[in-house]
Amino acid sequence: MRPERSTAAHRTGMLAELVCSNSLKSESESTAPWLLKEELRRLGSLLIEIAQRTRVPAGHALTVDRDRFAAEITSALESHPLIELRRGEVTAAPREGIVIIASGPLTSDALAEDIANLTGSGRLFFYDSISPIVDAHTVDREVAFAASRYGKSTDGTDDYLNCPFDRGQYDRFVDELLAAQPVPVHIEEDRTPFFEACLPIEELARRGRDTLRFGPMKPVGLTDPRTGRRPWAVVQLRQENLRAESYNLVGFQNHMRFGEQQRVLRLIPGLEQAEFLRYGQMHRNTYINGPALLEATLQLRTRPQLFFAGQISGVEGYVESIATGLMAGVHAAALANGETVRPLPRETALGSLCHYVSGADPADYQPANITFDLLPPLDEEMRLRLRRDKQARHAEVCRRALAALDTYAGGLH
C-alpha cells in the first residue's frame, strides 16, 4: 500500500524496506541461519541473490545496504514482464482465485479485520510477547530440578525444570534486571503502556521487589531437593513440544537488548552457562495462529487456494519471512499448474519452519526464528557417535537437510 499509505515504521515507498535491522544473520557455515539461506540459494531465491549483491562488511553476518537492497528488489519487480505492481491499500483478501497474503507485521487495520473474519478473530494476534529459549544441554541439572507444582503433572511426568533462588540470588537478579538497557523503540506503538496481562519482567520488577516472586517466579508448590525447602523464588523452564532439546523460560518476555538478556538471565541458578536459542521480545507484530489454521504448505485449511506468508504466517525474522514467501510462491504455482502441492521434507530448515508454523501447539503458540531445535534430531546411532562434538552434529544436520532439499528440488518444474 506504500507510498499511498505508510506504516508507523516505514519511511519510503520502496518494496522490501528493512526497518529494525539490516542483518540477515549468520553466514557461518553449519549454523541454522546459514542453512536456511543456503536452502533458499539452492531454490533460486531472488531476495537472497540481491542480498549478496548489496552486502556490506559485517563479519560473519549477511548484512546489506538497506537502501540498495530495497531499490534493487523494487526495480526487479517493477520491470518484470509477468508482474503487475499496483500501489494502494488492499482492505480485503480476494474471495476467488489463488491468493497469497503476505502483508507483514504491520498489516493495516482494515485488512487485519478482514483476515480476522476469514480465520476467526481469536486466532489473530497483534503483539508478540516471546519468552527466551535455552539449549537443554546447557542447563545445569545439578541445580535445576524437575517438578510440577504440588506434584501435579499432565501425563505422570514432571512438566517443568525449576531453577531455584535463595533470597540473595533473587535480590541480585532484580537489581541487574532493573539496571539492564532496553531495546530501542522503532515505532511509537511499541512504547508503554504495556498490556497488563502480558508485562515484561523488568516492568514487573519496577512495581516492587517482590512482584516477580508473586508472579512468574512464584515458588509455591515446589520443594528444592537440595535443601528440602521451598525456594525464595523459581524460574520455570518448559520443554517445547516441537522444539527438540530446548526449554522456554515461562513468562519471561522482556524488552532488554539481547546482550543484556544473556548477562542478566545467566544470573538464574542453573543457567550460568546457558546458550540462548532465542531471546525474549515484545513488539507489534500482526500474525495468525498458524497451527490452528494452516497446512504445512502454508495453505488455509478451510480454503486451500489462500496462502499466508511472511511474518503474518507466524514466523519471526527477515530470512524466515523470505523463506515462507518463497514456499508459498512455489506451492501456489504448483496449484495453478494442477500439480500436487508437496510440503518440503522435515529434514530441511524450510520444511521444519513450515512444520512448526502449522503443527505447534495452538494453545500456546509463539512465532519462531530458525534454530536447529526445530529440525528433527539425528538418529540415535549418529547422536551417540557425535555426542561430544556439537559442531560435527550441526554439520551433519546441515548435510542431511541439503541432501533432502536436493531430492525435493529435483521434482520441481
VOGU-3710 file (C-alpha; in Angstrom, 3 decimals, decimal comma):
1> mrperstaah> 0,000/0,000/0,000  3,031/2,284/0,311  3,623/5,098/-0,571  -0,081/5,930/-0,815  -0,443/4,860/2,804  2,553/4,340/5,056  3,031/2,495/8,338  4,387/3,620/11,680  7,799/2,124/10,840  8,455/2,607/7,120
11> rtgmlaelvc> 9,951/5,758/5,626  9,931/5,108/1,837  7,689/3,648/-0,817  10,227/1,008/-1,839  9,439/-2,686/-1,577  11,295/-4,794/0,999  12,319/-1,777/3,096  14,137/-3,200/6,116  13,140/-1,477/9,350  14,576/-2,874/12,591
21> snslkseses> 17,921/-4,141/11,296  19,847/-4,606/8,074  21,227/-8,029/9,043  20,076/-11,325/7,593  22,015/-13,148/10,320  24,960/-15,507/10,263  26,726/-16,761/7,165  28,967/-19,055/9,206  28,706/-22,498/7,680  26,768/-25,152/9,611
31> tapwllkeel> 24,709/-22,655/11,602  20,921/-22,698/11,411  20,612/-19,223/9,765  23,262/-20,238/7,206  21,387/-23,458/6,447  18,110/-21,630/5,799  19,830/-19,168/3,451  21,719/-21,977/1,704  18,438/-23,775/1,035  16,977/-20,544/-0,340
41> rrlgslliei> 20,030/-20,068/-2,571  19,621/-23,575/-3,969  15,988/-22,812/-4,798  16,938/-19,601/-6,614  15,649/-17,012/-4,122  15,721/-13,564/-5,746  15,886/-11,770/-2,390  18,891/-13,768/-1,161  20,599/-13,172/-4,519  20,043/-9,411/-4,172
51> aqrtrvpagh> 21,197/-9,530/-0,549  24,516/-10,999/-1,724  24,901/-8,217/-4,303  24,153/-5,441/-1,804  26,194/-6,903/1,059  28,267/-4,640/3,304  31,130/-5,747/5,612  29,796/-7,103/8,919  31,943/-10,046/9,957  30,136/-13,376/9,666
61> altvdrdrfa> 26,678/-11,846/9,146  24,941/-11,284/5,814  24,325/-7,568/6,284  23,015/-5,403/3,467  22,898/-1,792/2,414  19,208/-1,411/3,136  18,598/1,328/0,535  20,313/-0,590/-2,292  18,601/-3,811/-1,198  15,122/-2,260/-1,350
71> aeitsalesh> 15,879/-0,345/-4,561  17,073/-3,467/-6,416  14,061/-5,506/-5,338  11,686/-2,699/-6,302  13,337/-2,393/-9,706  13,251/-6,154/-10,289  9,509/-6,370/-9,625  8,584/-3,175/-11,466  10,422/-4,300/-14,603  9,280/-7,940/-14,631
81> plielrrgev> 7,057/-8,620/-17,670  4,771/-11,016/-15,774  4,227/-8,817/-12,702  1,689/-6,035/-12,419  2,533/-3,904/-9,391  -0,441/-1,996/-8,017  0,021/0,713/-5,403  -2,799/1,187/-2,904  -4,282/-0,327/0,220  -5,970/-3,714/-0,040
91> taapregivi> -8,732/-3,750/2,551  -9,987/-7,305/1,944  -8,486/-10,507/0,574  -9,942/-11,590/-2,788  -12,502/-14,351/-2,320  -11,756/-16,096/-5,611  -8,624/-17,453/-7,254  -5,212/-18,254/-5,792  -4,213/-15,620/-3,233  -1,118/-15,136/-1,072
101> iasgpltsda> -1,468/-12,832/1,933  1,989/-11,523/2,820  1,026/-8,259/4,469  3,743/-8,239/7,116  3,812/-7,460/10,840  2,193/-4,037/10,414  -0,861/-5,165/8,458  -3,350/-2,301/8,110  -6,422/-2,286/10,336  -8,911/-2,900/7,536
111> laedianltg> -7,068/-5,908/6,119  -6,434/-7,275/9,619  -10,162/-7,114/10,308  -10,859/-8,999/7,084  -8,254/-11,642/7,961  -9,909/-11,983/11,372  -13,222/-12,604/9,612  -11,590/-15,258/7,417  -9,769/-17,043/10,207  -11,686/-16,226/13,377
121> sgrlffydsi> -10,871/-13,156/15,446  -9,473/-15,222/18,323  -6,754/-16,538/16,012  -5,278/-13,172/15,072  -2,701/-11,528/17,330  -1,329/-8,009/17,309  1,604/-8,147/19,740  4,432/-10,601/20,175  5,367/-11,458/23,712  8,102/-14,006/23,168
131> spivdahtvd> 9,938/-15,729/26,005  13,605/-16,749/25,696  14,540/-20,329/24,774  17,676/-22,119/26,013  19,528/-25,168/24,763  18,560/-28,027/27,093  22,133/-29,358/27,103  23,387/-26,132/28,718  21,060/-26,232/31,754  22,862/-27,327/34,943
141> revafaasry> 20,773/-30,273/36,120  22,656/-30,358/39,412  20,804/-27,129/40,237  17,628/-27,142/38,143  15,193/-29,840/39,259  12,257/-31,479/37,514  8,915/-30,975/39,254  5,363/-29,765/38,757  3,666/-27,577/41,351  2,239/-29,683/44,201
151> gkstdgtddy> 3,384/-32,778/42,302  0,641/-32,386/39,704  1,549/-33,198/36,091  -0,322/-33,709/32,846  0,850/-37,225/31,988  2,604/-38,632/35,040  5,891/-36,894/34,239  7,244/-33,668/35,690  6,326/-30,910/33,249  8,953/-28,317/34,177
161> lncpfdrgqy> 12,553/-27,773/35,125  12,780/-25,371/38,047  15,679/-23,006/38,712  15,607/-22,150/42,449  16,762/-18,842/44,004  17,700/-18,079/47,559  16,988/-14,552/48,802  20,427/-13,164/47,965  20,382/-14,568/44,437  16,916/-13,144/43,875
171> drfvdellaa> 17,885/-9,668/45,095  20,937/-9,582/42,836  18,840/-10,733/39,873  16,263/-7,990/40,437  18,990/-5,330/40,788  20,602/-6,310/37,482  17,242/-6,615/35,757  16,307/-3,075/36,759  19,690/-1,769/35,542  19,563/-3,522/32,148
181> qpvpvhieed> 19,445/-1,490/28,922  16,179/-1,725/26,973  15,804/-2,322/23,250  15,478/0,961/21,280  11,894/1,613/20,240  11,397/1,664/16,456  7,733/2,610/16,320  5,573/4,565/18,751  3,160/1,651/19,171  5,902/-0,356/20,883
191> rtpffeaclp> 6,134/2,115/23,774  4,348/1,732/27,092  1,701/1,299/28,362  2,044/-2,471/28,093  -0,823/-4,918/28,219  -1,475/-5,724/31,878  -1,937/-9,408/31,073  1,466/-9,637/29,389  4,024/-7,400/31,094  7,790/-7,621/30,512
201> ieelarrgrd> 9,653/-8,915/33,541  11,551/-5,648/34,028  8,250/-3,751/34,222  7,023/-6,184/36,871  10,257/-5,657/38,824  9,731/-1,887/38,740  6,415/-2,362/40,532  8,090/-3,761/43,625  10,905/-6,103/44,598  8,575/-8,986/45,382
211> tlrfgpmkpv> 6,300/-8,620/42,352  8,191/-11,200/40,293  8,206/-13,838/43,024  4,471/-13,481/43,398  4,114/-13,616/39,594  6,077/-15,644/37,038  8,731/-16,561/39,627  6,387/-17,759/42,376  7,835/-20,790/44,222  4,602/-22,154/45,733
221> gltdprtgrr> 4,052/-25,891/45,474  7,740/-26,617/44,820  10,478/-28,075/47,011  14,174/-27,816/46,180  15,538/-31,387/46,606  18,951/-29,995/47,588  17,561/-28,173/50,643  14,226/-29,863/51,294  12,635/-26,393/51,474  10,616/-24,131/49,252
231> pwavvqlrqe> 12,897/-21,751/47,310  12,636/-17,978/47,710  11,753/-17,742/44,001  11,808/-20,014/40,941  12,161/-19,671/37,185  10,316/-22,468/35,424  11,562/-23,957/32,143  9,022/-25,685/29,918  10,053/-28,124/27,209  8,898/-27,047/23,757
241> nlraesynlv> 6,610/-29,609/22,136  8,035/-29,276/18,618  11,436/-27,900/19,509  13,777/-30,766/20,248  16,071/-30,443/23,240  15,196/-26,899/24,274  13,341/-25,103/27,064  11,214/-21,956/27,193  11,606/-19,585/30,166  7,965/-19,374/31,221
251> gfqnhmrfge> 6,587/-15,837/31,464  9,957/-14,193/30,756  9,027/-11,910/27,865  11,130/-8,774/28,143  12,305/-5,638/26,379  16,061/-5,901/27,081  18,825/-5,786/24,472  19,970/-9,264/23,518  23,390/-8,842/25,121  21,736/-7,668/28,330
261> qqrvlrlipg> 19,395/-10,644/28,295  22,319/-13,028/28,137  24,079/-11,220/31,008  21,039/-10,955/33,282  19,432/-14,323/32,555  22,693/-16,154/33,242  22,266/-14,988/36,835  19,435/-17,518/37,118  20,726/-20,509/39,128  21,266/-23,386/36,736
271> leqaeflryg> 21,585/-21,129/33,682  25,073/-19,753/34,334  26,373/-21,416/31,150  23,128/-21,325/29,188  23,159/-20,953/25,415  20,171/-18,985/24,176  18,493/-20,233/21,023  16,098/-17,294/21,072  15,904/-14,120/23,125  12,738/-12,591/24,519
281> qmhrntying> 10,919/-9,870/22,601  7,882/-7,620/22,849  6,731/-5,615/19,839  3,888/-5,006/17,414  3,504/-7,986/15,104  0,244/-8,969/13,455  0,179/-12,726/12,908  -2,273/-15,590/12,710  -2,323/-18,682/14,895  -0,805/-20,828/12,167
291> palleatlql> -1,104/-24,223/13,906  -4,871/-23,749/14,208  -5,265/-22,652/10,593  -2,540/-23,709/8,162  -1,291/-26,793/6,381  2,472/-27,360/6,176  2,184/-25,958/2,639  1,009/-22,634/4,174  -2,490/-23,125/2,743  -5,501/-22,165/4,836
301> rtrpqlffag> -7,132/-25,477/5,735  -10,632/-24,173/5,127  -9,685/-22,564/1,806  -6,714/-24,227/0,058  -6,420/-21,502/-2,586  -5,455/-18,994/0,129  -1,841/-18,955/1,354  -0,177/-16,982/4,150  3,489/-15,981/4,016  5,955/-13,789/5,862
311> qisgvegyve> 5,580/-12,603/9,428  1,801/-12,752/9,350  2,079/-16,523/8,910  3,725/-16,776/12,319  7,470/-16,652/11,679  9,932/-14,180/13,148  12,754/-12,566/11,184  13,645/-11,350/7,709  15,080/-14,596/6,339  12,221/-16,639/7,788
321> siatglmagv> 9,783/-14,263/6,078  11,671/-14,598/2,782  11,575/-18,382/3,223  7,820/-18,656/3,750  7,282/-16,234/0,864  9,246/-18,467/-1,483  7,452/-21,567/-0,221  4,011/-20,001/-0,646  5,015/-18,991/-4,178  6,267/-22,483/-5,085
331> haaalanget> 3,118/-24,117/-3,699  0,777/-21,566/-5,331  2,490/-22,170/-8,685  2,040/-25,925/-8,285  -1,640/-25,409/-7,501  -2,070/-23,148/-10,543  -0,453/-25,773/-12,774  -2,725/-28,528/-11,481  0,151/-30,295/-9,738  0,248/-31,880/-6,301
341> vrplpretal> 1,240/-29,366/-3,625  4,036/-31,068/-1,689  5,385/-29,849/1,651  9,151/-29,789/1,970  10,896/-32,628/3,812  11,022/-32,213/7,582  14,798/-32,725/7,441  15,167/-29,311/5,755  15,183/-25,972/7,534  12,410/-24,789/5,197
351> gslchyvsga> 10,317/-27,872/5,888  10,823/-27,687/9,629  9,951/-23,991/9,736  6,688/-24,622/7,863  6,030/-27,683/10,033  6,378/-25,581/13,179  4,114/-22,844/11,830  1,430/-25,416/11,038  1,996/-28,067/13,691  2,975/-26,467/17,012
361> dpadyqpani> 0,571/-26,317/19,939  -2,040/-23,675/19,017  -2,918/-23,110/22,679  0,464/-21,571/23,441  1,801/-20,530/20,044  4,713/-18,143/19,609  6,343/-17,133/16,292  9,672/-18,789/15,531  13,110/-17,953/14,201  15,047/-20,764/12,557
371> tfdllpplde> 17,105/-22,746/15,071  18,418/-26,286/14,995  15,916/-27,381/17,623  13,126/-27,002/15,022  14,711/-29,730/12,885  14,317/-33,451/13,681  17,108/-34,869/15,854  19,718/-37,116/14,313  19,185/-40,855/14,622  20,393/-42,407/17,857
381> emrlrlrrdk> 23,494/-44,019/16,352  24,691/-40,724/14,866  23,894/-38,786/18,041  25,915/-41,193/20,127  28,819/-41,074/17,693  28,883/-37,255/17,703  27,661/-36,619/21,262  30,862/-34,814/22,278  31,190/-32,745/19,100  28,423/-30,137/18,763
391> qarhaevcrr> 29,945/-28,636/15,612  30,009/-32,041/13,937  26,365/-32,667/14,926  25,313/-29,379/13,369  27,319/-30,121/10,231  25,572/-33,488/9,918  22,141/-31,878/10,353  23,054/-29,463/7,542  24,344/-32,245/5,281  21,153/-34,229/5,816
401> alaaldtyag> 18,985/-31,146/5,167  20,685/-30,194/1,911  20,561/-33,761/0,616  16,812/-33,874/1,307  16,330/-30,471/-0,331  18,214/-31,512/-3,462  15,984/-34,568/-3,799  12,851/-32,460/-3,332  14,032/-29,761/-5,768  14,657/-32,404/-8,420
411> glh> 10,903/-32,921/-8,582  10,069/-29,226/-9,116  9,271/-27,911/-12,580
//
